[in-house]
Amino acid sequence: MLKIIFITIVIIAIAVLLLGFRVLFVKGGKFPSMHISSNKEMQRKGISCAVSTDARDRSRKNLKDILSDNQN
């Protein structure tokens, strides 16, 4: 039982080190942004985050605008 707990702790420690490698070992390192709006490839494809899309859709005044966008 103790052997399994030790192995589990070692595996978790290795995973944390590998996930945080850039932050821990690179000078000025930081985690990459996971937000869609800061991803250049998503911007190029015209994909935006759900919050922005929802806000844009709610700001429309009538149903005709929403339906015309859905048909395109």
C-alpha positions as CSV (number, residue, x, y, z in Angstrom):
1,M,0.0,0.0,0.0
2,L,2.8,2.4,0.9
3,K,4.6,1.5,-2.3
4,I,1.5,2.5,-4.4
5,I,1.2,5.9,-2.6
6,F,4.9,6.6,-3.1
7,I,4.7,5.8,-6.9
8,T,1.6,8.0,-7.2
9,I,3.3,10.9,-5.5
10,V,6.3,10.5,-7.8
11,I,4.1,10.4,-10.9
12,I,2.2,13.5,-9.8
13,A,5.5,15.4,-9.0
14,I,6.9,14.5,-12.5
15,A,3.7,15.7,-14.1
16,V,3.7,19.0,-12.2
17,L,7.4,19.6,-13.2
18,L,6.7,18.8,-16.9
19,L,3.6,21.0,-17.0
20,G,5.4,23.9,-15.3
21,F,8.7,23.5,-17.1
22,R,8.4,26.8,-18.9
23,V,7.4,28.7,-15.8
24,L,9.9,27.1,-13.5
25,F,13.0,26.9,-15.7
26,V,12.8,29.6,-18.3
27,K,13.7,33.2,-17.4
28,G,10.6,35.3,-17.6
29,G,8.6,32.2,-18.4
30,K,4.8,32.2,-18.0
31,F,2.0,29.9,-18.8
32,P,0.6,30.3,-22.3
33,S,-2.8,31.9,-22.5
34,M,-5.5,29.4,-23.1
35,H,-8.2,32.0,-24.0
36,I,-9.5,31.8,-27.5
37,S,-9.3,35.5,-28.1
38,S,-5.5,35.6,-27.7
39,N,-4.9,32.6,-30.0
40,K,-3.8,33.9,-33.4
41,E,-4.8,30.8,-35.3
42,M,-8.4,31.0,-33.9
43,Q,-8.5,34.7,-34.9
44,R,-7.4,33.8,-38.4
45,K,-10.2,31.3,-38.7
46,G,-12.7,33.8,-37.4
47,I,-13.5,31.8,-34.2
48,S,-14.2,33.9,-31.1
49,C,-15.0,32.9,-27.5
50,A,-18.5,31.9,-26.5
51,V,-18.9,34.9,-24.2
52,S,-18.0,37.4,-27.0
53,T,-20.3,35.6,-29.5
54,D,-23.2,35.6,-27.0
55,A,-22.7,39.3,-26.2
56,R,-22.7,40.1,-29.9
57,D,-25.8,38.1,-30.6
58,R,-27.7,39.6,-27.7
59,S,-26.9,43.1,-28.8
60,R,-28.9,42.6,-32.1
61,K,-32.2,44.4,-32.1
62,N,-34.4,42.0,-34.1
63,L,-34.9,38.4,-35.1
64,K,-34.4,39.1,-38.8
65,D,-30.7,39.9,-38.2
66,I,-30.1,36.7,-36.3
67,L,-31.9,34.5,-38.8
68,S,-30.1,36.1,-41.8
69,D,-26.7,35.3,-40.1
70,N,-27.7,31.7,-39.5
71,Q,-28.6,31.2,-43.1
72,N,-25.2,32.3,-44.3
